[in-house]
Amino acid sequence: MRALSRLALAGSTALVACNAIVGFGELEKVTGATARPDGDAGEDPPPRDAAPAGDATETDAAKDPGCDPTRPFGTPVALEAPVNSSSGEQSATFTADELTIVFSRRVDLFNESILMATRASRQEAFSTPTPIDGLTQGLSIDAVGVPAITADGLMLFYAGENADDADIHVASRAVSSAPFAGPRRLTRVNSAQVEVYPAVMHDGAELWFSSERLGGITRHLFRSVRDNIGNYEAPALVSELKSSNNEAGVAFSADGLTVYFGSQRPGGLGDSDVWVATRASLQAAFGAATHVPELSSAGADYPSWVSRDGCRIYLASDRAGSMDVFVASRP
């Protein structure tokens, strides 16, 4: 069965039937780059602790009252149209100012479309989403889905499917007003098995994704650290967050010290729930993961993006019957 199907948007039980992109598919971000001979994205990266580009505008900052970062998130609320529709949406990620959104929308039983929309301020609705074209150009890809845009809006990561396999690809642009171009497969990151749900820290220092490379169809989180010339190194299992169940869907705090992720491990409320873990530094391992009940439901829940100030988290959930994009805010 084709991997990019309705089962991708209907919860993790689909994994027993379908194998690639969106049964557990989603992505996230990196900074502006140029193509390297090996197909990876190369750049002159900022230091690992550097702040990401594309911060919120002063106007938005003045309107935003902020939040208490020690408080739990409130109840997730579905985004209104034109982002959510009757088709099914997921994998919502943003530029750092939260004014550009990129997400997946189901087209039919086997395909998704990667869409982009903008808004003038966080207090306004998004424009009508439009498809991002050219992501399969020159590549042997049957379908694409589950995207993630970088903080500066110049890099787009996504899963590209070929038959029953899926790999992580990236396209780039020089300025945010230009179309994405030069799509390529990240050769060092991918394996002969399924790789989906990529997520990049706000400063691009680490690329995470979900993979079946340990065998079978159970998907676990892997991490690739960006080297000093902008390429992502061979990935390693995030062993401290591994369970015997599926993990997929990742959202980082701006400093990279807190990670939210989706997991089917015991102790949740249902299908895939939201879990959180923290670490003392970028070089340290994460501590034990804890369940986040206020973000979880009896359905499938996949975190995808946390705002720079930590006040809002976006996730995909089918708690209302179909997969939609939700946002939860801290008071």
C-alpha positions in Angstrom: 0.0 0.0 0.0 1.2 3.5 -0.8 2.6 5.1 2.3 1.2 8.6 1.8 -2.4 7.8 2.5 -5.4 8.5 4.7 -3.9 6.2 7.3 -1.1 8.8 7.8 -3.7 11.2 9.1 -5.8 8.7 11.0 -3.5 7.8 13.9 -0.7 5.5 14.6 -2.7 2.2 14.2 -2.1 2.7 10.5 1.4 1.6 10.9 0.5 -2.0 10.8 -0.8 -1.5 7.2 1.3 1.3 5.6 4.9 1.9 5.7 6.2 5.2 4.7 5.5 8.9 4.8 2.7 10.0 6.8 1.7 7.0 8.9 4.0 8.9 11.2 5.1 11.7 8.9 6.2 15.2 9.8 9.1 17.6 9.6 10.8 20.7 10.7 13.6 23.2 10.2 17.3 24.5 9.4 18.9 27.7 8.2 19.8 29.0 4.7 22.2 26.7 2.8 23.7 25.8 -0.5 24.0 22.4 -2.1 27.0 20.2 -1.3 28.4 17.5 -3.6 27.1 14.7 -1.3 23.6 16.1 -1.5 23.4 17.5 2.1 22.7 21.1 2.9 25.8 23.2 3.5 26.2 26.6 5.0 28.3 28.7 7.4 26.2 28.0 10.5 25.9 30.1 13.6 27.3 28.9 16.9 25.1 26.3 18.6 23.9 28.8 21.2 23.2 31.6 18.6 19.7 33.0 18.5 17.7 32.1 15.3 16.9 34.6 12.7 13.5 36.0 11.9 12.5 37.2 15.4 9.1 38.6 16.0 8.5 42.3 15.1 8.4 45.0 17.7 4.8 45.6 16.8 3.8 42.1 17.6 6.0 42.0 20.7 4.2 45.2 22.0 0.8 43.5 21.4 1.8 40.2 23.0 1.4 40.2 26.8 3.7 37.2 27.1 3.0 34.3 29.5 4.3 32.5 32.5 6.7 29.8 31.2 6.3 27.8 34.4 2.5 27.4 33.9 1.0 24.5 31.9 -0.5 25.0 28.5 -4.2 25.6 28.2 -6.6 23.4 26.3 -5.7 23.1 22.6 -7.9 25.0 20.2 -8.3 24.2 16.5 -7.1 26.8 14.1 -9.9 28.2 12.0 -10.2 28.2 8.3 -8.5 28.7 5.9 -5.8 26.6 7.6 -8.0 23.8 8.8 -10.5 22.3 6.4 -12.6 19.2 6.0 -9.6 17.5 4.2 -7.3 17.0 7.2 -4.2 19.0 8.2 -1.0 18.3 10.2 2.7 19.2 10.6 2.2 23.0 11.1 5.5 24.8 11.5 6.3 28.5 11.4 9.0 31.1 10.8 10.3 32.6 14.0 7.9 35.5 13.9 4.9 33.2 13.5 3.7 35.1 10.4 4.3 32.3 7.9 2.9 28.8 8.4 3.7 25.7 6.4 1.7 22.5 6.8 0.3 19.4 5.1 -3.2 18.9 3.8 -4.6 15.6 2.6 -5.5 15.7 -1.1 -6.8 12.1 -1.6 -6.4 8.6 -0.2 -2.7 8.5 -1.2 -1.5 12.1 -1.4 -0.9 15.2 0.5 -0.2 18.8 -0.5 2.4 21.0 1.2 0.9 24.5 1.7 2.0 27.9 2.9 0.1 30.9 4.2 1.0 34.2 5.7 -0.5 36.9 8.0 0.4 40.5 8.8 0.4 39.9 12.6 -0.3 37.1 15.1 -3.6 38.7 15.8 -4.9 38.3 12.3 -6.1 35.3 10.3 -3.8 33.6 7.7 -4.2 34.2 4.0 -5.6 31.4 1.8 -3.0 28.7 1.8 -1.3 28.0 -1.5 0.7 24.9 -2.6 4.5 24.9 -2.6 5.5 23.7 -6.0 8.7 22.2 -7.3 9.6 19.9 -4.4 9.8 16.8 -6.6 11.6 18.4 -9.5 14.5 16.3 -10.6 13.9 13.7 -8.0 12.4 10.2 -8.2 9.7 11.0 -5.7 6.1 9.9 -6.0 4.7 12.1 -3.3 5.7 14.6 -0.6 4.3 15.6 2.8 4.8 16.6 6.4 6.9 19.7 6.0 8.9 22.0 8.3 10.2 25.5 7.5 13.2 27.0 9.2 13.1 30.0 11.5 14.3 32.3 8.8 12.0 30.9 6.2 14.8 29.9 3.8 14.9 26.1 4.1 12.1 23.6 3.8 12.4 20.0 5.0 9.9 17.4 4.0 9.4 13.6 3.5 9.6 12.4 -0.1 8.1 9.0 -0.9 9.2 6.6 -3.5 7.0 3.4 -3.5 6.9 2.2 0.1 10.0 4.1 1.2 10.3 7.6 2.5 13.4 9.8 2.9 14.0 13.3 4.2 14.6 16.0 1.6 15.3 19.7 1.7 14.7 22.7 -0.6 16.0 26.2 -0.2 15.7 29.8 -1.3 17.9 32.9 -1.0 15.1 35.3 0.2 11.7 34.7 1.7 10.0 36.2 -1.3 11.5 33.6 -3.7 10.2 30.1 -4.5 11.9 27.1 -3.0 14.3 25.4 -5.4 17.0 22.8 -5.7 15.3 19.9 -3.8 17.7 17.2 -2.7 17.8 14.1 -0.5 19.9 14.4 2.6 22.1 11.4 1.9 23.9 11.2 5.3 20.7 11.4 7.2 18.6 8.7 5.4 18.9 5.0 5.4 17.4 2.1 3.4 14.4 2.3 5.8 11.6 4.8 6.3 12.6 8.3 7.6 9.8 10.8 8.4 8.8 13.6 10.8 12.0 15.7 10.6 12.4 18.5 13.1 15.1 21.0 13.4 16.1 23.1 16.5 15.4 26.8 16.1 19.1 27.6 15.4 19.4 24.5 13.1 22.0 22.8 15.3 20.2 19.5 15.4 18.0 17.7 13.0 15.7 15.1 14.5 13.4 12.6 12.7 11.5 9.3 13.2 12.9 6.2 11.5 12.3 2.5 11.2 16.0 1.8 10.8 16.1 -0.4 13.9 14.0 -3.0 12.1 10.3 -3.7 11.8 7.8 -0.8 11.5 8.3 0.7 14.9 9.6 4.2 14.6 12.1 5.8 17.0 13.7 9.3 17.3 17.1 9.9 15.8 19.3 13.0 16.0 21.8 14.4 13.6 24.1 17.2 14.7 25.1 19.9 12.1 28.9 20.1 11.6 30.9 23.3 11.3 30.4 23.5 7.5 26.6 23.1 7.7 26.2 19.4 6.9 24.3 17.0 9.1 26.4 14.2 10.5 25.4 10.5 10.6 22.4 10.3 12.9 22.3 8.5 16.3 19.3 7.0 18.2 18.0 9.3 20.9 18.3 6.3 23.3 17.2 8.2 26.4 13.8 8.8 24.9 13.3 5.4 23.2 10.5 3.1 24.2 9.2 -0.1 22.7 6.5 1.9 21.0 6.3 4.5 18.2 7.7 8.0 18.7 7.2 10.7 16.1 6.4 14.4 16.0 8.9 16.8 17.6 8.8 20.4 18.8 11.8 22.2 20.5 12.0 25.1 22.8 14.0 28.0 21.4 17.1 27.1 23.5 16.9 23.4 22.5 16.8 22.3 26.1 13.1 21.2 26.1 11.6 18.8 23.6 8.0 17.8 23.1 7.3 14.6 21.1 4.6 12.2 20.3 4.7 8.6 21.6 2.5 5.6 22.0 4.2 4.5 25.1 2.2 3.3 28.1 0.9 6.0 30.5 -0.9 8.1 28.0 -4.6 8.8 27.3 -4.9 6.9 24.0 -3.2 6.6 20.7 -0.1 8.9 20.3 0.2 11.4 23.3 2.4 14.4 23.9 5.4 13.8 26.1 8.1 16.3 27.2 11.8 15.9 28.3 14.5 18.4 29.3 18.3 18.5 29.4 20.8 20.7 31.2 22.8 21.7 28.1 22.9 21.0 24.4 25.7 18.5 25.1 23.7 16.6 27.8 21.3 13.8 27.5 17.6 14.4 28.0 16.1 13.3 31.3 13.1 11.0 31.7 10.1 11.9 29.6 6.9 12.9 31.3 3.4 12.8 30.0 1.7 16.1 29.1 -2.0 15.4 29.8 -3.2 18.9 29.0 -2.0 18.5 25.4 -3.0 14.9 25.0 -6.3 13.2 24.2 -7.8 9.7 23.5 -6.9 10.3 19.9 -3.6 10.8 18.1 -1.6 13.9 19.1 1.7 15.0 17.4 3.5 18.2 18.5 5.1 20.2 15.7 6.3 23.7 16.8 6.8 25.8 19.9 6.9 29.6 19.8 10.2 31.4 20.5 8.8 32.8 23.8 7.5 29.3 24.8 3.9 30.7 25.1 2.3 28.6 22.3 2.7 25.1 21.1 1.1 23.8 17.9 0.1 20.2 17.4 -1.8 17.9 15.0 -4.7 16.0 16.6 -7.7 13.9 15.5 -9.5 14.5 18.8 -12.4 16.2 17.0 -12.8 13.4 14.4 -10.3 14.3 11.7 -6.7 15.5 11.8 -6.5 19.2 12.3 -3.9 21.8 13.5 -4.4 22.9 17.1 -2.7 25.6 19.3 -2.4 25.7 23.0 -1.3 28.8 24.9 0.2 29.4 28.3 -1.6 32.0 30.5 
